[in-house]
Amino acid sequence: MNSSYETLQRCYESFRQKIDFCPEVALVLGSGLGDYADGIQVEAVLDYHEIEGFPVSTVAGHKGRFIFGYVKDVPVVIMQGRVHYYEGYSMEQVVLPIRLMKLMGAKVLFLTNASGGIHFDYHAGDFMLITGQIASFVPSPLIGPNMDELGVRFPDMSQVYQKDLQDIIRGAAKDLNIPLKEGTYIQFTGPAYESPEEIKMARALGADAVGMSTACEAVAANHMGMRVCGISCVTNLACGITDQPLTHEEVKETADRVAPLFKQLVTETIVRIYEGMKS
Ligand code: HPA
C-alpha cells in the first residue's frame, strides 16, 4: 500500500468515526452555487479541518466542508469549497476530496464550475453541458505510484463525461425550459486569467469554455470508476473576445445572477440520475 493511499484511508477513517451517512451522488459546487445546500435537507456537516490528513487551505477566510443530506429523496454528499491547484496544493491533494467521496459510497460525481466562454456563440450567464475536456495543460492527478486499490495504472478516458448522464442533463434542462449549450471544457492552472493568445490557442484546440478546476477531478473520478457529469456556468466571455478586462467580481456577479436557475437544473438532474440508478 503506498503512502498516498494510506493518507486517503486515514481521512476516510477519520470521516467514518464522525459521520454515519452513505451518499449515492457527490456534488461539487462551483461559483454561485455556494449556498445550494441551504435548500436541502441537511443531515450532517463535516468541516475539512476536522478530517485528519485532509488538505486544508491556509488562505484566510477559506471555508470548506462536506455537507451530507437529501436532495428530495437522494442521499448526497456536497463539496462546499473546492481545493484548487493554484492555491499551492499538489494535484494529489486537489483530488483527495473526490477520492474520499467515492470511498464514502458515492457512485456518481456531478461537477459544477464557473468558466469563461471561448465559443463565439456563448454569452455570460449561459450554462454549458460539459461533453468533453482537455486536461493536458495541468499535471495529471494520477502521476506517482498508482493507487491500485482505486484503479488501473493506465485508465481509459474515452468517455470522461458519461453519455447517459449527459442525456439526463439535456432532458432536465429541456423540461425546465433552461437553454443549454454543450461543449468541451479546458482547464488551465490559473490563477491569472488567460491572455488573448492563450484563448485563441484553446479555441484552435477545440475548447469551448475555460476554467481552473474540474478536469483534474474528472480524471481522478474516472480512474476510480465513478460516473461523471458536469455543467459549467459561463460567467464571462474569455479574454480577448471583448476589450473589457476580466475581473473576479464579474465572474461572481454573473454566477450569483443565474444561480437560481442553476440550482433548479442541478436538483432536477440529481433526482433523475437517482431514478436511473434505482431502476
Ligand atoms: N478563465 C478561467 N477561469 C474562469 C474564467 C475565465 O475566463 N471565468 C470563470 N472562471
Residues whose N, C-alpha, C, O or C-beta is under 5 A from the ligand:
A	BS01	HPA	A114 S115 G116 Y193 V210 G211 M212 T235 A238 V251
